[in-house]
Amino acid sequence: MIRGSIIPLITPFRDGEVDEKAFRALIDWHIEQGSNALVPCGTTGESATLSHDEHKRVTEICIEQAAGRVPVYAGSGSNSTHEAIDFSVHAEHAGADGLLIVAPYYNKPTQEGLYQHFKAISEAVNLPIIVYNIPGRVVVDIQVPTMKRISELRNIEGVKDSTGDVSRISDQRLACGKDFILLCGDDPLALGMGAHGAVGCVSVTANIAPKLCADFQNMIAAGDFKAALELHDRLMPLHRALFCETSPAPVKYAASLMGLCSEEMRLPMVPISAANRDRVKAAMTEVGLL
């Protein structure tokens, strides 16, 4: 079962191309630091600006480099159901352990459309699927009754919840059952969602502080919420700094300061401002990363 500290991997670029060497080194580093699972081609990985060939190649590299040491849940969502099925089938053939599939963006499907989207993908693959609900990015919200219907599909395993509503975790657990995996998708809410039953966090901050984020999730899993609160308070300024501008620009800048990769992004994403560079650097220094 996927749980703990889960990395939505950044995609390193160099001179406009995917930097495979840096990406492979990142994967090794995250595993060595105690991360529990990897997610290539998510929002943090700039999947929206990867070509289809690049998307598939990044997925393949991650699976190859992880080599079974930790689970790889490939990001395979799209606003086109047909395209999402193509990415999902490819990931299954490439050897992924599971899929992370975002709700369709831009189209604004109805609740029935959302259900039919996930149903079609579920029927096309045999891998376990984590549904990704992030209304702030995709406009639509997978409401609890719809999530219950989706959870009844044969290989829907759980949800990455980025609604910003801590109580949603409890509502979904009661609706979908105790075996439905609940993952936090928003670092500042990871402690509260853990108390409500989330068993892990798909963490942007873990891209640069993997050991600290893994330790934090281990504390929650052990029921040591006092220690988890202390570490949460230590990490909170960093969580905030990494969203001072649209992600992943701040975390890519932070990664560049640590020598993990360049801060290069693809338009329409641009590097963060000078003022926010100082904020990110200060937060990293405070938590001991620099």
JODACOR-V752060 format. One line per field, one symbol per residue. ss: DSSP state (~ for helix, > for strand, _ for the rest). burial: # if it has 16 or more other ideal C-beta (glycine too) atoms within 10 Angstrom, else .. A space follows every 50 residues. Layout:
BEGIN
ss->???
burial->???
END
This chain:
BEGIN
ss->___>>>>>____>>__>>_~~~~~~~~~~~~~____>>>_______~~~_ _~~~~~~~~~~~~~~~____>>>>>_____~~~~~~~~~~~~~~___>>> >>________~~~~~~~~~~~~~~___>>>>>>_~~~~_____~~~~~~~ ~____>>>>>>____~~~~~~~~~~~____>>>>__~~~~~~~~~____> >>__~~~__~~~~~~~~~~~~___~~~~~~~~~~~~~~~~~_______~~ ~~~~~~~________________~~~~~~~~~~~~~~___
burial->.############....##..######..##.###############..# ...##########.##...##########.#..#####.###.####### #####.#.#....##.###.##.##.########...#.###...##### #....########..#.######..#...########.###.####.### ##########.#########.......#..##..##.##.#####.#### #####.#..######...#.##...##.###.##..#...
END
